[in-house]
Amino acid sequence: MKQKGFTLIELAIVLIVIGLLLGLGAGLIGILTKRTKLVETREVVKQAREAVLGYAVKYGYLPATLDETGARKLDAWGKELRYYPANELLGSTKYVCAVNATSYELRECINRECSTYYTKSNIAFVVYSTGEDADGNCTGTASPFYIREQGMPYNINPYNINPCTYNPTNPQYYYDDVVAYVSLDEIRSLVGCPRFRITTEFLHYGYQGSQYGAQISVTGGFPNYTWSVTGLPSGLSLLTSGNCSYDSVSLPCTNISPCICGTPTKYGTFPITINVTDSKNQTASKTLSLTIYPSGTTTTTTTTTLTCASCGMYDNYGQCRSHCPRPGICLPAFCGSLLCWDCWW
């Protein structure tokens, strides 16, 4: 019996079906490959973020390049990551605990065209991959940086203040950057920066023409300190060495606990502003009131006894530890001439 073969039409149909299956398979492979590279790139950017953050926590400032952190620099497409540290934290002289703000701002787009966005200030650094198209204009190279919706169609604006423009009809690119960032507050929290402050809460009164002495205390800083005082009445000055004697009391005056000392020649109530800068360029300031009575005046004002509590501190370590929230630490500090315990957090 003679067997019947395929007709040309049947063969053509088979070939068309095979072609469609191959095309569909190639398309799926392309999608899966892109997906795999995107996942890998997200992990690379995440690891770079953690590497820079770890460096900042260890050394107290940001590295100039990713090379200093040992982080991988290439994304899954073989393109180098972009890293932008804030100048306020860049280099060994820019200690993070001495920085209260940065000039970096980041905007997270709420809608596709990025006409509205959330603004985040005091950004420490931004690190990102430019994606498959290797174009990073829509994220930016300077503050403010942007995090846009994935797939946003856009054109580059080489002569415009805006880095790119939403263009859904004839786009040059589709946004595919992978962005990570860290805020200044996050680094300061992980470093455990103590709050640098002047702990002296009041200045006791004195008399015109009589010797006067009062000690100033500070906590949370790094010696040596640079001090200045404004508003003192004539006859009084700030001493950072030696002793200040008054009323049979001799106060030790040091760079850590200086003294307001001397013999005031005027009476009245004076607003005294105390400023201090530590070796890491942290600053603290406080304004206190100093009352000097006329010579020969008697006063019925009750003398206030200086205690650790009057400086916002604690008498012993156990008392401090029970009131100091984690991850705060308790360290010894002076309240006037009293040795107390202060919570740093």
C-alpha positions in Angstrom: 0.0 0.0 0.0 1.4 3.4 -1.0 2.0 5.8 1.9 0.9 9.4 1.5 3.5 12.2 2.4 3.1 15.7 3.6 1.8 18.3 1.2 3.7 21.5 0.7 1.0 23.4 2.5 1.3 21.1 5.5 5.1 21.5 5.6 4.7 25.2 5.4 2.3 25.2 8.4 4.7 23.1 10.4 7.6 25.4 9.6 5.6 28.4 10.6 4.6 26.8 13.9 8.3 25.9 14.6 9.4 29.4 13.8 6.8 30.9 16.1 7.8 28.6 18.9 11.5 29.5 18.4 10.7 33.2 18.3 8.7 32.9 21.5 11.4 30.9 23.2 14.1 33.5 22.2 11.9 36.3 23.5 11.4 34.5 26.8 15.1 33.8 27.1 15.8 37.5 26.5 13.3 38.6 29.1 14.6 36.0 31.6 18.3 37.1 30.9 17.4 40.8 31.5 15.5 39.9 34.7 18.5 37.9 36.0 20.9 40.8 35.3 18.5 43.2 37.0 18.4 41.1 40.1 22.2 40.7 40.1 22.7 44.4 39.7 20.3 45.2 42.6 22.4 43.0 44.8 25.7 44.6 43.6 24.3 48.1 44.4 23.0 46.9 47.7 26.5 45.5 48.6 28.2 48.7 47.5 25.8 50.7 49.8 26.6 48.4 52.7 30.3 48.6 52.0 30.4 52.4 52.0 28.1 52.5 55.1 30.5 50.0 56.9 33.5 52.2 56.0 31.8 55.3 57.4 30.8 53.6 60.6 34.4 52.3 61.1 36.3 55.5 60.2 33.8 58.2 60.8 33.9 59.7 57.3 33.1 58.7 53.7 35.6 57.1 51.3 36.5 59.1 48.1 35.9 56.0 45.8 34.4 52.6 46.0 37.9 51.2 45.6 38.6 52.1 49.3 35.8 49.9 50.5 36.7 46.8 48.5 33.2 46.7 47.0 32.4 45.4 43.6 32.3 48.2 41.1 30.7 46.7 38.0 27.1 45.9 37.5 25.7 42.8 35.7 26.1 44.7 32.3 29.8 45.4 33.0 29.2 49.1 33.6 30.9 50.8 36.6 28.7 51.9 39.4 28.4 55.7 40.1 29.2 56.9 43.6 28.5 60.4 44.9 29.6 61.2 48.5 28.5 64.5 50.1 31.5 66.9 50.5 30.6 67.5 54.1 31.6 63.9 55.0 34.4 63.3 52.5 37.9 62.8 54.0 39.4 62.1 57.4 39.0 65.7 58.6 35.2 65.5 58.1 34.1 63.5 61.2 30.5 62.5 60.9 29.6 63.3 64.5 30.6 66.9 63.8 28.3 67.3 60.8 24.7 68.2 61.4 23.6 68.6 57.7 24.7 67.9 54.2 24.0 69.7 50.9 22.7 66.5 49.2 19.0 66.1 48.5 17.2 63.2 46.9 13.7 63.2 45.3 11.6 60.0 45.1 9.1 60.4 42.3 5.5 59.7 43.1 4.1 59.5 39.5 5.5 58.4 36.2 6.4 61.8 34.9 7.9 62.8 38.3 5.8 66.0 38.5 5.4 65.3 42.2 8.0 63.7 44.5 9.0 63.1 48.1 12.1 65.2 49.1 14.7 63.7 51.4 17.4 66.0 52.8 20.8 65.4 54.5 21.8 62.6 52.2 25.3 61.2 53.0 25.9 59.5 49.7 24.2 58.0 46.6 25.4 55.0 44.7 23.7 53.6 41.6 23.9 51.5 38.4 23.0 53.1 35.1 21.3 49.9 34.0 21.4 48.3 30.6 21.3 51.5 28.6 24.2 52.9 30.6 22.5 56.3 30.8 22.3 57.9 34.2 21.0 61.4 33.3 17.6 60.8 34.8 19.1 60.0 38.2 21.7 62.8 38.0 25.3 63.5 38.8 24.7 66.2 41.4 22.1 67.2 44.0 19.2 66.9 43.7 19.3 63.2 42.7 16.2 61.4 41.5 14.7 57.9 41.9 12.2 57.5 39.1 9.6 54.9 38.1 11.2 51.9 36.3 10.5 52.1 32.5 9.8 55.8 32.5 10.3 57.0 28.8 12.5 60.1 28.6 14.8 62.3 26.5 18.1 63.9 27.6 18.3 67.7 28.0 21.9 68.5 27.4 21.3 72.3 27.7 18.5 72.3 30.3 18.7 72.6 34.0 16.6 69.4 34.3 18.6 66.3 33.5 15.9 64.6 31.5 12.3 65.1 30.3 9.4 62.7 30.4 8.6 61.8 26.7 6.0 58.9 26.2 5.8 59.4 22.4 9.3 59.4 21.1 11.7 58.5 24.0 15.5 58.1 23.7 15.6 55.9 26.8 13.5 54.0 29.3 14.6 54.6 32.9 16.3 51.5 34.3 18.7 52.8 37.0 19.1 51.0 40.2 19.7 53.5 43.0 20.6 53.2 46.7 21.5 55.9 49.3 22.1 56.5 53.0 21.2 59.5 55.1 23.5 61.4 57.5 21.2 60.4 60.4 21.6 56.7 59.7 25.4 56.9 59.8 25.3 59.1 63.0 23.0 56.6 64.6 25.2 53.6 63.8 28.4 55.4 64.9 26.7 56.3 68.2 27.5 60.0 68.0 27.1 61.5 71.5 25.3 64.8 71.7 27.9 67.5 72.1 26.6 70.0 74.6 27.5 72.4 77.4 26.1 70.9 80.7 26.4 73.9 82.9 22.8 75.0 83.8 23.4 78.2 85.8 26.0 80.7 87.0 25.8 81.6 90.6 25.6 85.3 91.6 28.6 87.4 92.6 29.4 90.9 94.0 30.9 94.0 92.5 34.5 94.3 93.6 34.7 90.7 95.0 36.4 87.7 93.6 34.2 85.5 91.5 34.6 82.0 90.1 32.4 79.6 88.2 33.3 76.4 86.3 31.9 75.5 82.8 31.4 71.8 81.9 30.9 70.1 78.5 30.1 66.5 77.4 30.0 64.5 74.2 33.0 66.2 72.6 36.7 65.4 71.8 39.4 67.5 73.4 41.2 69.8 72.9 38.5 72.5 73.0 38.4 76.0 71.7 36.3 78.3 74.0 34.9 81.8 73.7 32.6 83.8 76.0 30.8 87.0 75.2 28.8 89.3 77.4 31.0 89.1 80.5 31.1 92.2 82.7 34.5 94.0 82.9 36.9 92.3 85.3 35.8 88.7 84.4 37.5 86.5 81.9 37.6 82.8 80.8 40.5 80.7 82.2 41.5 77.4 80.6 44.5 76.7 82.9 45.6 77.4 86.4 43.2 78.0 89.4 40.5 80.4 90.2 40.2 81.4 93.9 37.1 83.0 95.4 35.5 82.7 98.9 38.2 80.3 100.1 37.5 78.0 97.2 40.1 77.1 94.5 38.6 75.9 91.3 40.9 73.9 88.9 40.6 75.5 85.4 41.4 73.3 82.4 40.7 73.1 78.7 37.9 70.5 79.5 36.4 72.5 82.4 37.4 76.2 82.1 36.5 78.9 84.6 34.8 82.3 84.5 37.1 84.1 86.9 38.1 87.5 88.2 36.7 90.5 90.1 33.7 92.2 88.4 33.8 96.0 88.3 30.2 96.4 87.3 26.9 95.2 88.7 23.8 94.1 86.9 22.4 91.0 85.2 24.3 90.0 82.1 23.4 87.5 79.4 26.6 85.4 78.9 27.0 83.4 75.7 29.4 80.4 75.9 30.7 78.9 72.6 32.9 75.8 72.3 34.4 73.8 69.4 36.0 70.4 69.8 38.8 68.8 67.9 36.3 67.2 65.4 34.8 70.6 64.7 31.6 69.9 66.6 30.2 73.1 68.1 28.0 73.8 71.1 26.6 77.0 72.5 24.6 78.1 75.6 23.4 81.5 77.0 23.3 81.8 80.7 22.4 84.7 83.0 25.0 86.1 85.4 23.9 88.4 88.2 26.4 90.7 89.9 25.1 92.6 92.9 26.5 96.1 94.0 29.3 96.0 96.5 28.2 95.9 100.1 24.8 94.5 99.1 23.4 91.6 101.2 21.0 89.1 99.6 18.6 86.6 101.1 18.8 84.4 98.0 19.2 80.8 99.0 22.4 79.3 97.8 21.8 76.5 95.4 23.8 73.4 96.0 25.4 72.0 92.8 24.3 68.4 92.1 24.7 66.1 89.2 21.0 66.4 88.6 21.3 70.1 88.1 23.5 69.4 85.0 21.1 66.7 83.7 23.5 63.9 84.9 23.5 61.1 87.4 25.4 60.4 90.6 26.7 56.9 89.7 26.9 54.5 86.8 24.0 52.3 88.0 21.7 55.3 88.2 22.7 56.4 84.7 22.4 53.0 83.2 18.9 52.5 84.5 17.8 55.8 82.9 19.9 55.8 79.7 18.0 54.4 76.7 19.7 51.8 74.5 22.0 52.1 72.5 23.2 55.0 74.7 26.3 54.6 76.9 27.1 56.0 80.3 30.4 57.9 80.6 32.0 60.0 83.4 31.6 63.8 83.0 32.0 66.9 85.2 29.2 69.1 86.4 31.2 72.0 87.7 33.7 70.3 90.0 31.5 67.3 90.6 32.3 64.0 88.8 29.1 62.6 87.5 27.8 60.1 84.9 26.2 61.3 81.7 24.1 59.4 79.1 25.5 59.6 75.5 23.1 58.7 72.8 
